[in-house]
Amino acid sequence: MRRLLTLINYHLQILDSMTEINYKFSPNVSPQKIRVIKTADKILSGLFKKTKNTTTPIQAIKEVTIVQFAHIGDLILMLPALKKLKAISHYKINLVVNSQNFAIASKLKFVDSVAVADAPWFARGKKVSVLNFIKQLRKIDTDLIFDIRGDLRNNLFIKFFTRHKVFTGYDVGGGGALLDEVFPFDHNGHGTGFLDPLFEYLHLPHIDISACWDADDLACEAVRNHNFPANFMVMHLGAGAQSRRWPVQNFIETLKVVSADIPVYVLGTKEDATAEEIQTISMMPNVVNCIGAYSIPQSIFILKKSILFMGLESGFSHIASMLRKKSFILFSGTSNLNVWKPYSFSEGQVTLLNHVVPCNQVTGCGKFVCEDNICLKHISPFEVSRLIQLYLQNTAFFV
């Protein structure tokens, strides 16, 4: 025990010689947890200070593996850069995602292989085994591995349970000492640019993602049991966190107005609305209830056929933006707007409804659950439906 304490104290002293790290913690992370992460970082810096791999030349890298353990929106935002990486390089490109994202990732034509690894800390609504996660990671064997999250937990597990020549990533959430190459992180940069430092490291040119991304790059699964009208709108009810959700009754009030002008297909999971609310939607004229009826790839197919989208701050809103759809997005105050807003390929493509409130803290409150939820409560059905009506009146699609 005395030896252990001596070792810990020794490594804590390294703080004085360490470069100050500009951490990126969500506002809802407790001060105690932040202290634990920073203490672990100090210890790891001492243990791995002289063990970094600096001997692998870039010329020896033939295979690049991108790790994205997080949620659908995070994956969608990086896809244009991933396609660009494949298009302008000779590398074999591998992608590692969680089970939920596999349905999308497995259909990408610009990725050579896709593997699944379910990190327990990113699992929503289901139990994930740490042992199974390790088993999944042990299958990974690559030249360069890049985790775009910058998370102590990710760095630890990738470091010890994958086979790689070079481990690269960000030092913003702990575990930077485990990386062979630490990339600079743009704290106010948009999510579509998270792969930019990798391009710099590999000496690849920068190309605007608008020039290389096409809506058809996002694969889907055809829905053949339905005849879709020429022009229709998609409304998506869901969001991954309670704090980013809008009352379903507000969606219903919006539907009453906009469905008089254009057919509306309502998407979401059965968990997004009560049985009574789903029944109400099903009975509305000019509204097609698709809640819980289709998979994500099938839902993408439906959205591709539409001319207009309305939804919340969610992965599906990022899908709509990557399909270059005109979108009306209710963006909560939980996230940094500059980093996580849906990408717009043209001026006016995405209309954000975002009411700034005192608890927003500019970069977002970070809450997944909010009892008050005033940042969304202040957005009224009248405001949303009026914007959609104005858009329809000023386009050739007005029915």
Secondary structure, DSSP 8 states (H G I E B T S, - for coil): -HHHHHHHHHHHGGGGGS--------TTS-HHHHHHHHHHHHHHHHHSTT-------GGG--EEEEEE-S-HHHHHHHHHHHHHHHHT---EEEEEE-HHHHHHHTT-TT-SEEEE---GGG--SS---HHHHHHHHTT-EEEEEEESS--HHHHHHHHHHSEEEEEEEE-SSS-GGG-SEEE---TTS-GGGTTHHHHHHTT-----HHHH--GGGS------S----SS-EEEE---SSGGG---HHHHHHHHHHHTTTS-EEEE--GGGS-HHHHHHHHTSTTEEE-TTTS-HHHHHHHHHH-SEEEEESSHHHHHHHHTT-EEEEE--SSS-HHHHS---SSTTSEEEE----GGGTTT----S--SS-HHHHTS-HHHHHHHHHHHHHTSTT--
